[in-house]
Amino acid sequence: MRTMAWVGKTEDLSGLEPDSEDWISDSKLPETVKNIFREVGKTYVPTMLKNEEAFNSGEEKWSTEILGSEWEQRTFPYQVKCLKWIREEFRSLGDKHQTKVLNLLKDTDCERILN
């Protein structure tokens, strides 16, 4: 109960009420945002895809190379669920918004999780 009260009280202490003008247009996103997606594409995306492959094959553990180093972990069903949710949310978008997402993720390797 106390945690819920704390979250409700501290969720946004900025005092600001954002409106539509407060958001950055996807056409004006700074290069730093693209760089974050590139990092995720090089490090986390390969683990999600390899984990999914291992899960579908019934493997308990798997390994892959990440940035020139061997990465090994046990297979996590929850990561497979997360990947499924991401794909479902993407497919629920209209063509226009899917195109926007794909343009944002282009050349980051993050787009691979949407296939």
N, C-alpha and C positions, 0 to 999 in steps of 0.2 A: 504494500500500500504506500509506503513512504517513497519507494522508488518512483512509482507512477506520479505522485504529487511533485517530486523533485523534477522529473522530466517535464511535466506540465508547466512548472514555474520557470525552468531554466532553458526551455527549448529555444527561445529567441529573446534574448535580453537586449537586443540592439535598439528596440524602440522604433524600428523602421517597418513600414508597411510597403513591400515592393509592389510595383505595378509593371505593366508591359514594357515601359520605356527603360526599366532598370536591367533588362536582360541584354546580353551581348548578341548581336546578330550572328548567325552561323557563318555568314560571309565575312565577318570582321574578327573572327576568333584569332587570338595571338598565336604565333608559331609555337609558343611554349605548350599550348594545349595539344597540338599535333605531336610534339615531342613526348609528352606523357603517354599518348596512345602508342607511339612507336616503342617506347620502353615496355609497355604492357604486351605489345605484340611480340617482342623479342623474348620476354621472360615468362609471363603468365599464360598467354594463349597456347604456347606449345605444351605446357603442363596440362591444361584443361583438355586439349585434344587427345593427348597421349593417355590421360586418365580415362577418358571416354572410351577410347579404343580398348584399353585393358579391361574396363568394366564389361564391355560388350563381348569380350573374349573369355570372360570368367577368370582373368588373372588377378591374383591377390596383390602383387607388387609389379611395378614397372620402372623403367629408367629411360632417360632421354638426355640429350646434350643441350645445355642452356648456356649460351655465351662461352662456348668452348670448354665447359666443365660438365662432368657427369652429374645428373640429378636423378635420385631414386626416391621413391616413396611408395607407400601402400595405396591401393586403389580406394578412392573415396566416392561412395554413391552420391553423397550430397553435392559434390562438384558436378556430377552428371546431371542432377536435377537443376542446378543453377544454369548450366549450359542449355538445357532444354527450355528453361524459362526465358532466357535471353532470346533464343530463336523464336519462341512463340510470340513474345512481345514484338520482335522485329516483323514477323509475318502478319501481326495484327495491324501494322501501320498501313496506310494507303500508299500507293505507288509513289506519290510526290515525297512523302516523308521517308520512305525507304531509300529513295534516291539521295535525299539529303544526308541520311546516315551513312550510306555507302560513300558519298563524296567526302564526308568528314573522316571516315576511316581509311580512305584510299591511301595505299602505300605505307600503311602502318602494320600490316599483318593481322590486325584485329578483325578485319573483314572475314578472315578464314573461319571464325567461329559461327558465322551466319549461314554457312553452306550446309 
